[in-house]
Amino acid sequence: TVVDVLLREGRMHLGQLANRTELTGHNVRQALAVLIQHGIATHALSKVGPRMLTFYSVCLKSILRLQRAGLYLALVEERMGSEGLAIFRTIMVNGLTTIGNVREALGIAENGNAAKIKFNSVVAKLVRDRYIIAVNTVDTITKVDRIMQEEVVEVEKMTLPPTAKELLAIRRKILEREEEEYQSSTVVGIKRRASVDISADHSSKLHMSADGRANGFNNYDSGDQNGYSHLNNGHQQQQQVDAVDDKQFFRAYYDRLDVFLRNQQIVNYFSDKYNAGAGALVKSILRATEQHTRTCRVKLSETVSSTQVFQHISAEAPLIDSIDTSKDMFHQKFDANGNPIVDTSSGTELSREKRSEIIFALLEVIHTDSSGIIIKVDDRGTGQYRVSFERAAITLRERCVDALVHEKFGSVHARLLRVLRDKQKLDEKVVAQATMLPIGPCRARLHDLALAGIIDTIEIPRSADRNPSRMFYLWYVNADKQMRSALRFVYQGMSNIIERSTKEVSARALLIAKTKREDVILDPSLLTDGERKELNNLARIKQKLAIANVRLDSMLLVIYDIDPQSAELQLLQ
């Protein structure tokens, strides 16, 4: 209720929220505390007359990110294992929390030896890789208000009212301070480097299931690759590990996880356009640059050499059928019967020379791709490569918009959009010729796209009086307007899914209430065959709606969230 009112009415103070929601002040305070703890709501002090009041607001982006929880958890499990998943999920469920509280929730004994060290090592890796970040009191303040307060403080230091030039310098100074804080490589929350001594007492090891509650941490062996202390034949070992401050509050850093989702979209683009081998190669390039890519604000990745690509690519990558590296027919090898010799070995059995040859050939193909995502910056040696995340965002957004137009209007409208995107500004006659359509149907379809906000027109006057009858009207693609229209389609689709889900549940409210009765829970046979069929139908409908919602969320990620310019604007939210 509180979120609904704040979304509809905008920022409010406690008294206004209590009046609009018709809740008690105590209940409103509890709701706001939970929302602030989970990063959905923020607060800021503002002077209203002679009094200072605290105003509250909510971030729509934080609410929409909640439906990506499953994707985020899958990413953490893939990269950090079940131990990292258990810790991350506990922080995600509880919102702002300390590591001490996480340890208690997972049942890790304070005086435990092996399990505690394993827990501390996994937490330190999560903090170093910025899956979770430290939170201070200022992080819960609305960012726009905090910047305005800093500006007021700077102005009060001056003896005279600032001029426009001085005010601009103050704002530039504040933005530079924010940028310096963002670019800082210092990891907050790790308080020291600790030397630990452990012994190989296997009876003290605990075992933890994926939910983090069962029995502690497992997989504590010499095969661990995460920098943990190891057990070795009963002998004590010492190793330097990072210790995380138990009293420091942390939260899940979703901006970092959005980087991984964006990288997966880039990999899917090359896999669909070329093959799985090209996708695996791009994935290795992105893995090599992930350490320096904190959020989607980054427009250009760090430089990666082909040697680094060779080292990061998986041994199971399907490279053998990715590209033909054989010579022409005069260099083809033949057997005794005159038949050409074909390499039928699997991808894992490729020789090192053949593997390198395929990788270098694939690098040559993907860096000449028309999208311009992979850039070759240096020809020395085997080459240096970078990833243009700005071009990647544009390419992925164009594919997503094409899919939306094809779904909403049809293939002819999608063809018109692609022609205008490739040829830029065109007269409708030229568009009709390029798309091989009669002028009448072409004009009607162009107006359909214009009404939907996908394309726009520009006026070129023939004379100085700008008479409409003496003007050229050219059709073109307005990227900003197109993005806003696509966002409107996505938000409308999400709203329709929520409305449909609510309607389906409301239509079966009595049946759902019956399933929650104690006698029905103890004896499910009290439900008739028709009621069971209706419940199965409801579950099937809800599953389809959930899948549709996930697809729309992936479109939202591609259209807006991964765009570097959008990410910069979101810093003020």
N, C-alpha and C positions, 0 to 999 in steps of 0.2 A: 504493500500500500504506500509506504513512504517513497519507494523508488518510483512508483507510478506517478505520484504527485510531483516529485522533483523533475521527472522527465517532461511532464506536461506544462508545469508552471515555471520551471527554472529555479534558480537558487532561492532559498528561503531560510529564515531563522527558526528557532525552535517553536516560538509561539505561533507563527504562521503555519508550520507543519502540523502542530496539534489541532489547530482550527480546521485545516483542510482535510486532514485524515480522520478527524473525530476520534482520535486516540488520546489516551492520557499522556501527560508529559513524560512519565516514567517509561512507558512503552516506546515512545518515540526516541528517547535517549538510548534505550537498549538496541533498537533497530539501527540507529545511526552508528552506534559503537561497533556492531557486527559488520555493517557496510564499510566503515573506515578500516576495520581490521583486515578485510578481504580486498581492499584497494578499489572498491566500487564507488565510494563516496569520499569527498574531500571537504575541508572546512577552511574558513578564513575569517579573520576579524575585520569588521568594517564599522566606521563611525556613522551612526544614525542620530542626528541631532546631538544632544549632550551625552548619549550613551554609546558604548561599544558593544555591538552584537556579533555573534558568531553565525555566519551564513554557511549553509551546506549545499552542495551540488553533487551530481553523479556524473560519471564518465560512461557514455554509451559504448565506447570501444571496449572498456573492461567488461561490460555486461555481455557483449557479443562474443568475447573471447571465451566465455564459460562453456560454450558449446564445442570448443576445440579441446576440451579437457582430455578426451580419449586420445586424440592425436598427440598431445603433449606428453601424456604418460607413456605412449608407445615409443616416442622418440627417446625419452629418458631411459626406458628399459633397454632399448637397442644399444645405447651408447654407454650407459652406466651400470647395466646389469640389474638383477633383482634387488640388491642392497640399495643402490641409488634410487631405484623406483620406490622402495618403501619409504625412504627419507623424503623424497620429493613429494610423494603423495600425502604424507603427513603434514608437510608444510602447506601444500596446496589446499588441504581440507581445513586446516586451522587458520589460514591467513597469516598475519604477522605473528611470529612465535620465535622463541629462543631455541637454541640447540639443546639446552637442558630439558626443555619441555618435550622436544622430539624424542630424546633418549628415553624419557619416562614413558611416553606414549608407545614406544616400540618395545618396552620391557628390557632395555639394556641396563644391567646392573652398574652402579657407579663404581664399585670396586672390582668389576670384572677385568680380566686381563686381555685375552685374545679378542673377545667380542668387542670390548670397548675400543681397543686400538684399531680394529677393522672399521668400526663405526666412525671414529675420528678421521681415519684416512679417507673414507668415502665422502664425508662431509667436506673435508678440506678440498677434495677434487671438485666437488660440486661448486664450491665457492670460487676456486681458482678459475674454473672454466665458465663461471658466471651463469650457471643454471639457477642459482639462488644468489641474491645480493643483500647486503646489509641495508637496513632501513633506519633512518633517524627521524626525529620529531618533525623536521621541516618537510619531509617527504609526503606527509599526509595533508599538507596545506595546498590549496589550489594554486597551481603554478603561476597563473596570470596575476593573482593577488600578491603572491610572494615577490614577483618581479616589480609590481607597482609599489609595494612597500619598500623595496630596496631603492627604487627611484626616489621616493619621498625622503628616505634617510639621506641620500646623496644631496638632494636639494636643500635640506635643512642645514647641511654643513656650510652652505654658501651664505655670505653676508648680504648679498643682493639677489633679487629674483633672477633666475637664469634666463639667458637669451635663448633663441631657438637653436643657435649653434652649440651652446653649452649643454642644452637639454639633449640634443642629438648625441653629443659626446658621452653624456652620462648613460644613455641607453645603450650606446655601443660598448661602453665599458662593462655594463651588466651582462650583455650578451656574450662578450669575450670571456667573462668570468664563468658563465654557464658552459660555454664551449670548452674551456680549459678543464673544468670539472668533469665534463663528459669524456674528454680525450685522455684523462689521467689513467695511467696504467696501474695505479696503486689499488690493491685489493683490500677493501675494508672488511674487517671481521676476523682476520687471521692475526693473532696477537704475538706469536713468537715461533721460533723453530725449536722443537723439543726433541731431545734424544730419548729413545724408549728402549727398554730392555724387556725381552719376552723369552719364555722358554717353551719348549715343544710339549706342553702338557695337553694332549689331545682331549683329555676328559673335561678340560675347562672350556672347550670350544662349544659355542651355541649354534643353533641352526635356525635360520629365519626363512619363513615362506615368503611368497611374493607380496602378501598383504602387510608384511612387516610386523605382525603381531604374534606369530606362532612361537618360535623358540630362539630367535637371535640370528646371527650372520653365519653363512656357510661359505663354501668355496675358499677356505682360508688355507691355501697350499702354496707350494713353491712355483706354481704356474701363474701366479697373479702378476699382471702386467701394469698395475696401477700405482706402483711405488710403495706398496704396503710392506711392513716388516714380515719376514718369512720365518717359518719354523723349520729347523734343520737338525734332525737326529738328536734331539735333547740338548743341544748346545745353545747358549744364549747368544743373541745377535743384537747389534745396535744399529739404528738407522735414524737419520734425521727426517722428521715428518712435520707437516704444518699443523699447528694447534689452533682450533677455532674458538673464539671467545664464547663461552656458554651463556653469558648474559646479553650478548648482542642479538637484536631482533633481525630476522631474515624473512624474505618473502620470495616467492617464485618469480623469476625474471622472464616474462613471456616474450619480451622483445627479442631476447636471444633465441628462444625456441622458434619464433617466426622466421629467423634466418635459416634454420634447418628446413622448415617447411618450404620456404622460397627456393632453396637449393634443390629440394626434391622436385619442385615444379620445373626447374631448369633441366634437370636430368631427364624428366619425363618428356620434355620438348625434344631433346636430341634423340632419345630412344624412339619416339614416335616418328621423327623425321628421317632418321637413318636406321639404326638398329641398336640392339642391346649393348653391343661392344662400344659404340660411340657414347651411349649413356654412361657406361661404366667408366670410360675415360674422363668424361666431364665430371663425374662424381669424384674421381680421384683428385682432379684439379681443385674442386670446391673443398674437399676435405683438407687439402694442403693449405688453403687460405682461411679456413674457418677460425683459426686461433686469433686472427687479427680482425675478424669481422664481427663486431659486437652486436650491432643492430642493423636494420634495413636502411639506415641513413647513409651507409657507405655506398658510394657510387662506383668505385673502382677498387678491385681487390689488389692485394700485394702480388708482386712478381713471383711466378713459379717457373722453375726450369723443367725441361723435359726429363731430367734425371730424377727430380722430385716426383714427377708424375709417375715415372716407372716404379719408384719405391712405394708410392701410396696405392697403386692400383691393386685390386684383389687378385689373388692367384686363381680364384674360381671365375674370373671375369670371362664371358664368352667372346674371346677375341678371334678364334680361328676362322669363323665365317663372317667376320665384320667387314673385311675389305680384301680385295684381290691384290696381292703384292707380287704375283708372278710376273715374269717378263713376257715379251711377245712370243709368237709361235716359234721363232728361230732359236730362242733360248729355252724352250720347253724341253724337259727331260722325258725320255721315253724308255719303256721296258724292252725286254728282248722280243716281244711280239709286236712292237711298234705302237703300243698304246701309251697315251700320256700318263705320267706318274702323278697321282693326286694324293696330297697329304690328307690322310683320314684320321690323324691323331686328334685326341680331345684337347680342349682348351688348357687343361692342366698339364698336358704332356708336350706342350710346345717348347722348343729349344729357346735358350735365352736370346740367341741372335734373331730367330724368327719372331719371337715376342716383341723385341725392340723394333724390328722392321714394321710390324703391324701397328705398334703404338705411334711411331713417327709418321706413318702414312695417315692414320686417323687424325693426328694432330694437324696435319696439313689440310685435311678435309674440313674439320670443324672450325679452324680459324679463318677459312675462306667462305664460311657460311654467310648467306645474305643478311642474317639477323645482326651480325656484328657483335655477338655476345662474347666470343673468345677472341682476344686481340693478341697478335704477335708483336712484341715490342722490341725484340732484339734478335738478330740473325746470327750472332756470334755463337760458335759451338753448335749445340743442338737446338738452340732457340730458347727464348724467354716468353712467357705467356701471362696474360692478365684476363680477368673476367670483368666485363662492363655490366654491373648490376643495373645501371640506368637503362641500357639497351635491353637487358633481359626483362625488366619491368614493362617496357613499352611493347616488346614482342609478345609477352604472355598476355598482356591486357588486350592487344589487338586480336589474338586468337580467341580470347574469352568473349569479346564483343561480337566477333564473327559468329560464334556459336549461339549467342543470345539472339542476334538478328535472324539467323537461320531458323531457330526454334520458333520465334515470334512471328516472323513475316514470311519466311520461305527462302529457297535457294536463289531466286532471282534478285531479291533485295540484298542478299549477302554478296552476290556478284557485283551489283552496283556499288556497294560499299568498298569492296576491294579495288575496283577500278579507280574510284575517287581517291583512295588512299595512295595508290601507286602513281597516279597521274597528277595529283594535286588539284588545282582549280580548273574546272572544265565547264563549258557551256552545255546545256542539256542536249543539244544536237550532237555534240562530240561524244557525250556520254552514251547516247542512243546508238551511235555508230560503233563505239568501243564494246558495248555489251550486246550488239546485234539485236536490238529491240526496236519496235516501231516507236515513233516519237510520243504518241499518246499514252500507251502503257508505261513507257519510261518516265514520262512526266508525273504520272499518277504515283508510281512507286517512289520517285524522288520526294514527292510531297509526303508520302507515308513516313519515310525515314526522317524528314525534316520535322514533322509534327511530333515524332517520338524523341527528338533531340539528338539523333545520331549524326546527322549532317546539318550543314548550315549554308547560307548564301552570302555572297559579298557583292556589293554594288560598285560598279565602275562607271562613273558619269561620262557621257560623251561631250557635254557642254558644262559651262560654269554654273548654269542655273539649276543643275541636278534635277531636271525634269524626269519623273519616273518613266515616261514614254521614250526617253532618249538615254537609256542606261543599259549596260551589260549586266546581266545577273549570272554569276558563276557559282557553281556548287563546289563545296570543299568540306573536308572533315575538320571540325573544331574539336581538338583533343580534350580540352577542359570541359566543354559542354557535353561531349560524348561520355566522358567519365561520370559526370553528374547524372546523366540519364541512365547509364548502366547501373549506377549505385541505386537509383530510384527503383529500377526493375528488381534488383536483388532484395532491397528492403521490403518492397511490396510483396515479393514472393515469400519472404520470411514471415511477414505479417499474415499472409493468407494461410500459411502452414499452422501458425499458432491459433488462428481463428478456427480452422478446420479441426484441429486437435481438441480444442475446447468444446466445439460443437459435438464431436463424436463422444466425448466423455460425458457431457451433459445429457445427451440423449439416452445414456445407459446409467444414469446416476443411481437409480433404484437398484439395478442389478449389481453395481459396484458396491453399494452400501450393504447389500445382502452378503456378498463375499467376505466382508469384514466382520460379520457377526461371529461370535465365539463358537456357536453350535455348528455353523457352516465350516469354520476353520478346522474344528475337531472331526467333522464328518462331511467331507466334500460330496458324498452321495446325495446330500439334500438338494444339490443343484440338478435341475432337469437337463435332459439332452439338448433342448433348445437353448437353455441358458449357457451351457458349456460351449455350444456352437457360437453363440453371440459373443462370448468372452474371447474365443479364439479369433473371431472376425475382428474384434476391437484391437487385439494384440497385433494382428497382421496389418491393420490400417495404421496403427501407431508406428510400427516398424518402417513401413513405406514412407511415412511423413518424416521420420527421423533421418532416413537415407537422403530424402530430398533436401532436408535442412542442411545436412553435411555438404552436399554438392553446392548449395547456394553459398555456404560459408567459404568453401574453397574458391568460388568466384569472387567473393568479397576480399579474400586474401590477395588474389591476383590483381583485381581492379584497383584496390586502394592501399591495402596495408603494406605491400612490399615496395611500393613506389618510393624512392628516396625523398622526393619532394613532399609527399604526404607524411612520411616519417618525421621530417623536420617540422612540419606544421603541428604534428601531434605532441611535440615537446611542450607546447603551450597549453595542453589540455590536462 
